Structures are given as C-alpha cells and as structure tokens.
Amino acid sequence: MFDTVKDQLAEELAAVRDAGMEKHEAILETRQGARITLQDGSELINLCANNYLGLAGDPAMADAAHAALDQWGFGLASVRFICGTQEIHRRLEERIATFLGTEDAILFGSCFDANTGLFEVLLTADDAVISDELNHASIIDGIRLVKAQRLRYRNSDMADLETKLQEASGARRRLIATDGVFSMDGYIANLPAICDLAERYDAMVMVDDSHAVGILGPGGRGTPESTGAGGRVDILTGTLGKAIGGASGGYVASRREVVELLRQRSRPYLFSNTVAPPIVGAALAALDLLEASGERRERLAANTAWFRERLGQIGLEVLPGEHPIVPVMLGDENLAVRFSEELRSEGVLAVGFTYPVVPRGRARIRTQISAAHSDADLEQAVAAFAAVHARLGGGASGA
Ligand SMILES: *Cc1c(COP(=O)(O)O)cnc(C)c1O
C-alpha cells in the first residue's frame, strides 16, 4: 500500500519547498544556444549552459549525428562487451586518448558513470583516497563505494593535502582526486603542486576535467595543459556533455593498465548500455573542429575577459580568474534569488546559487559564457545586470 508512504513523501516535498530548495525546470521551446525561448514565450539570453564552445545547438553537430545515425543506426541495444562496440566507439576512445595525451581511454554513458565506476576498480580496503572537499557529487559518490581509507582535504589547500597524504602513509596505494575546475567558483586546481606532492608521497593523481576539456589550454586539452602539469596526471575523467558537443557521454583517459582493468571490472561500463552512435559520431566531429581551429576557444576567451571586466566596471563583485564560469557574488541568499528573478524579467537567464550549494553568506549568480554569445548578447546581458544592480544593490559597491 502506497498510502502511508504518500503522506511521508508529501511531507518531504513540503520540507524541500519550505527550505527554499525546490528546483524548477525551465522548459525550452528552442535548441540550446546563446538565446533561447521558454514555453511561456519569453526570449532570454542564456548565461547558464555548459555550452562553452556553442556546439550544443550547432548545425555541424546535428549533421555529424545524422551521418552517424544513417551509417551506424540509432542504438545497439547492448552493453559494450556483448555486442555493443562498433568501429566508431574504439575510434573515439583512441581519439580522446590522443587528444589528451594518454595511452588509452574508455567511454561511459556519462561522466557521472565514469566517476562512480572508477574508484572501486582501483582501490581496496588496503588503499587510501584523498579527495578535495569541493569535488563534484559523482566523485563523492564514487568514493562512497570503496572500502579504502577516505580522507578529505580543504579546497586547494596544499598543506592540508600533505597532512592527509602523511595520514595515508600506511596504505598500499594512494590516489588524490580533484576537479580540474571547481564549478561554483570557476577556480582551477593547482595541479603542479598536487603532482609534486603526489610524487613525494607516492600517490596517483585523478583529475575530473569536465569543465576544462575543449576550452582551457592553448590546444583545449584542459587543466593539465593550462597549468603546465601535462603528462603528470595519471587518470583523467571528463564529459561529452559540456564543451565537447553538449549531448551526453563521458570517459576515463589513463594508462593502458587502468583502462584495461576498467573494461574488465567497472560496473557502470559492464552493466549499462553503450553510448549511442549519433553521439559518438558527433563527438568525433567536435574533436575534429577543436583540432582544426582555435577560433571558438579564442572567441570564448575574449567573451569571458570582456564580460568579467564589464561586470567589474558596473560595480559588481566577480570572483577573479579566467574561466568562463563567472560567479557574481551577492552574499545574501534572498538577494541572490531576487536578483536572478529580476534578471529574467530583463531578458537574461542566470541562476542564483545559495546555501547549501555554496557556503552560507556566499550566495551568487553563476554565469557561464559561451563562444556562441555575440557582442550584442553580452552587451545586453551587462545592461540587464546594471539595471537589476541599480534596483537591488549588492556586490562590490556595497549598496
Ligand atoms: C558536469 C560534471 C560531471 C557530470 O557529467 P555528465 O557527463 O553530465 O554525467 C561530472 N563531473 C564534473 C566535475 C562535472 O562538472
């Protein structure tokens, strides 16, 4: 009987609402892009997609997906090891490995799957995993599945990481896990220092570069390239759902032995369907585009620098950095919520993030810039920020 549970669930839902934590889904009537139309007819400049290179709604991706659909079909109705591997799946894995400079790579249904399928293959009760406190939920969940000693260090705090590595000195293996980019702040992990410590304490390094691959570094190869730690990171995970096309899919790129063992043992790989051919074909096309030209990357960097500078000029406080995640700090939780609502009435979609997603008193509007944004899009977005700022205050001017 569902009746008792129904009441309990209704109470839990009410609690979510009362805590101001209810999430509402905006229903788009259009493709993903710099400007979108919602079901209520409103046309908005989109400042909250992970569509960094503008590929999500790009006809080039749709064309590549169509071509793969025609040649390879819609789906394979199988996991990889039974009858779910086509030539394009191996081609994409090899291509990702070459692009990132690793020995091999393995595809997953998502980066969430990649992270939940990684740790339990590599770590047993004899081992230790040392994780940045701000790591993505999928890393946290992946680590929950292991019996290894689990240690957490303060965000990007290298002294604390060193202490935790010392605590883990009795373990058979040590693995440091970090996001390449911390998604609420747009801050980049200090990979050279992490790799130095890893060498000193005989640890492996795992970096989830979902918010960096395709956009950071001169070749778009992500944080190892942009921080100068290329070749020193043992395991890279990432998504095809952000800069690399924006549909779905994820991967682990690493040493040959790691990838081979994942193919044998990783549960989300073994027991979940193969990535659909249209996505694989489009991901290959996305990598072609990225390697053929730096144009989208350069456009993104120029857009980001311009937007960061302009927001500062109108008196808003922006967390420093170069990443297209541009957090506009408001502090007060209610102000952040109202600011986001008012931006929407000014034609801009940008979400407010409040406690517990970010620390109390550190509420913000997180904006994300895209190569698809035109000058006019960004100028209009800044004008909206200025108008709302004038009405509500907040930010560096202290109004
Ligand atoms: C977006 C993201 C993921 C999830 O990627 P999916 O492919 O959508 O599952 C995992 N890790 C990080 C750091 C991310 O930003």
The ligand as an SDF file (V2000), in Angstrom:
LIG
                    3D

 15 15  0  0  0  0  0  0  0  0999 V2000
   29.1470   18.0130  -15.3220 C   0  0  0  0  0  0  0  0  0  0  0  0
   30.0970   17.2580  -14.4780 C   0  0  0  0  0  0  0  0  0  0  0  0
   30.0020   15.8730  -14.3110 C   0  0  0  0  0  0  0  0  0  0  0  0
   28.8420   15.0860  -14.8790 C   0  0  0  0  0  0  0  0  0  0  0  0
   28.9920   14.8990  -16.2400 O   0  0  0  0  0  0  0  0  0  0  0  0
   27.8500   14.0870  -17.0210 P   0  0  0  0  0  0  0  0  0  0  0  0
   28.5440   13.5840  -18.2340 O   0  0  0  0  0  0  0  0  0  0  0  0
   26.7500   15.0420  -17.2950 O   0  0  0  0  0  0  0  0  0  0  0  0
   27.4250   12.9760  -16.1240 O   0  0  0  0  0  0  0  0  0  0  0  0
   30.9730   15.2190  -13.5880 C   0  0  0  0  0  0  0  0  0  0  0  0
   31.9900   15.9000  -13.0180 N   0  0  0  0  0  0  0  0  0  0  0  0
   32.1020   17.2280  -13.1310 C   0  0  0  0  0  0  0  0  0  0  0  0
   33.2440   17.9340  -12.4840 C   0  0  0  0  0  0  0  0  0  0  0  0
   31.1610   17.9450  -13.8590 C   0  0  0  0  0  0  0  0  0  0  0  0
   31.2630   19.2740  -13.9490 O   0  0  0  0  0  0  0  0  0  0  0  0
  1  2  1  0
  2  3  1  0
  2 14  2  0
  3  4  1  0
  3 10  2  0
  4  5  1  0
  5  6  1  0
  6  7  2  0
  6  8  1  0
  6  9  1  0
 10 11  1  0
 11 12  2  0
 12 13  1  0
 12 14  1  0
 14 15  1  0
M  END
$$$$
